[in-house]
Amino acid sequence: MSRKLILSVGFVAALAVPLAGAQAKDTASQAFIKKAIEGNLSEVSLGQLGQQKGASEDVRNYARQLETDHSSANQKAMTAAGTLNVTPPTDVPKDKKAVYDKLSKLSGEAFDRQYVQAMIADHKKDIAEYQKEAKQQDAAGGYASESLPVLQKHLEMAQSLAKAKTQ
């Protein structure tokens, strides 16, 4: 092989490594934004359920806030999905439907207690995922970064409701 060919092959290989890294980042961001949209869809439906079934006015108000905030967040996530060439999901995934189904069978104080606990667990998990994604310098990272304060507010609100229920 000629020296020129070896250098050319080396140059092409050197270019391929950063491209593969960028492609992996794009794939992770695409997966994140799909999951974020599914989460928003789930929170909207759970917000509607909480407004219907909540025993206390505080839980119904919290549920209304979730529906409003996650509807708005989903519009922003859809914009990010378009930027990332992601076909946005239109339905809630099975694991989130299972939470909805479980909660829909409850009523009164039992509903309120389980609803608030589900929102605490879900928002803790979401915050961890959003914090990780917020470090990315792309549309998904921007969406995650912008959404974090609202998710943290939701968690704090749910924790306050839980605390009030135990007093």
N, C-alpha and C positions, 0 to 999 in steps of 0.2 A: 504494500500500500504506500501511496505517496504521502509525504509529510503534509501536503495541502489537504488531502482527503481526511487524514487523521484529525487535523485541526478543525476541519469543517464538522466532522462527526462530533467532536468534543464540544464545539460551540453549540450545535443543535441540542446536545444532551444537557448542557448547562442552561439553555433556555427552557427546556422541558421541565426541569425541577421546579422553578417558581410557578410555572403555569399549572402544574399538577397541584401544588399547594393552594393556588387561587381557586382552582376548580373544587377542591375539597371544602374550602371555606364557603364557596357559593352553594354547594350541596347542603352543608350544615345550615346555612342561612335560609335556604329554601325550605328545609325540613322544619326549622324553627317557625318560620312565618306560617306554614300550613298548620302547625300545632297551635300557634297563637290564635289563628282564625277559628279553629275548632273550639279552643278554650273560650273565646269570646261568644261564640254561638251558644255554648253550654251555659255560660254565666247569664246571658240574656234569658234563656229559657228558665234557668233556676231563679232568676230575679222575678220573672213572671209568676212562677210557682210560689215563691215566698210572699208575694203580694196577695195571692189568692188564699194561701193556707196559713199564713203567719197569725199566731194567736195574739201577739202583742203589737201595738202600734210601732214600737221601735224596730221590730223585725221587718214589718211591712215597709217602713221607711227605708231601712237598709237595703231591702230587696229592690225597691224602686231605684235607689241610687246605683245599685249594681247594673240593673237593666239599662239605665241611661248611660252610664260611663262605658259599659262594655259595647253598647251599640255604637257609640262614638269611636271607641278604640278600634272596633272592627272596620269602620270606614277607613281609618288610617292604615290598618293592617292590609286591607285590600289594595290600597295605593302602593304599599311596599311590595306586595305580591306581584303587582303588575311590573314594577321596576325590576324584580328578580325573575321575571318570566315564569311565575308560578300560577297554575290554575287553582284558584281558591276553592277549598272544600265548601260544600253547601250543607253539610249535615254534621250533627254531633256524633263523635265516635262512641263505640259500644261501652267503653269504661265509664264515660261521662253520662251516658243514657242510664246505666245501672244506678248511678247515684241519684239521678232524677227519679227513677222508678221507685227506689227505696224510700226517698223522702215523700213522694206523692202518696204513699200508703199511710203516712203518719198524720196526726192532727194535734191541735192544742199545744200544750207545753212540750210534749215529746217532739213535735215537729220543730218548734223553735230551737230547742236544745240541739237536735241533730243537724238542723240546717246551719246553725252558727258554727258548730264543730266542723262540718264539711267545708264551710267557707274559710275557716282558719287553716285547715290542712291544705286546701287547694291553693290559697293565696301564698302560703309559705313556700310551697313547691314552685309555683309560678315565679315568685320573686327571685328564687335561686336561679332559675332558668333565664329569666330576663336579665339579671345581673351579669351572667356569663355572656349572653348575646350582646349586651350593651357595649362590650369591648370591641365589637366588630365595626369596621369603618365602611358600612354599606347601609342599604335601605332597612334591612332587618335590625341592624344595630341601632340605627337612629330611632326606629319605631320602639324598640325595647327600652332605650334610654328615656324616651319621652313618656312611656307608659309606666315606668317604675314608680314615680311618686303617687300615682292614682292607685296602683296595686298595694302600695304600702299603706295608704290611707284606708283602703278596704280592709286590710288585715287588722289595723288598729281599731277600726270600728267594730269588727267582728269580735276581737278580743275584749273590747269594752262591753259588748252585749253579753258575752260569755261570763264575764266577771259580775255583771249586774244580775245574771240569772242564778249565780251561786251565793249571792248575799242575802 
